[in-house]
Amino acid sequence: MNKTAPKKSPSPSEQLQKCPTGITGFDEITEGGLPKNRTTLVSGGAGSGKTLLGLDFLIN
């Protein structure tokens, strides 16, 4: 009797296409970058680095 292993469904991060930001640490944390063809809201307090993240993304 041949038993085949059940197919493992891909994790959400494998299903979602990503757009690399070019920001090394950020791409590692987000498992590949920001979601492609989607709006991403970046929020945080004053001085948390939102503007730097956006500028670095645009430059890269």
N, C-alpha and C positions, 0 to 999 in steps of 0.2 A: 504494500500500500504506500503510495507516494504522498507524503505530506509536505506541503509547501508552507513556508512561513507567511503569515498574514502581511500584506503590504502595509508599511508604516506610512501614515498620512504625513505630508510635509508640515513642518511647524509654521506658524503664522509668518515668521521672518523669512522663510524659504518661499512662501507663496507671494509675498509682497515685493514688487520690484523696487529697488533702491537707486537713488541718485547720489553717488559719492560726493562729499563736500570738499574733499581735498584736505580736510583738517584731520590729521592722523588720529589723535585720541578720540575725537568725536565720532569718526567713522567706525572705530573699534567698538565704542560703547553702543552705538545704534545698529550694530551688525550690518554695516554697509552704507550708511548714509541716511538721507531723508527719503520718505516715500515718494516715488515717482508719480507725476500727474495728480498730486494732491496738495491741498493747502496745509501748511504746518504753522501752528501758532507757537511762538516762542514767548514765554512769559517768565517774569522774575522781578525781584525788587531792584531798586536803583543800585547801579554799580555791580550787578550780577554778571554782566558780559553779553547782554542781548545784542547790543549794537556791534560789539567786536565780533561776535559770531556771524552776524549778518554780513558785515564788511569782509571778513575773512572768506566766507562762502562766495561772495561776489567776485573777489579777487582771484580765487582758485577756480 
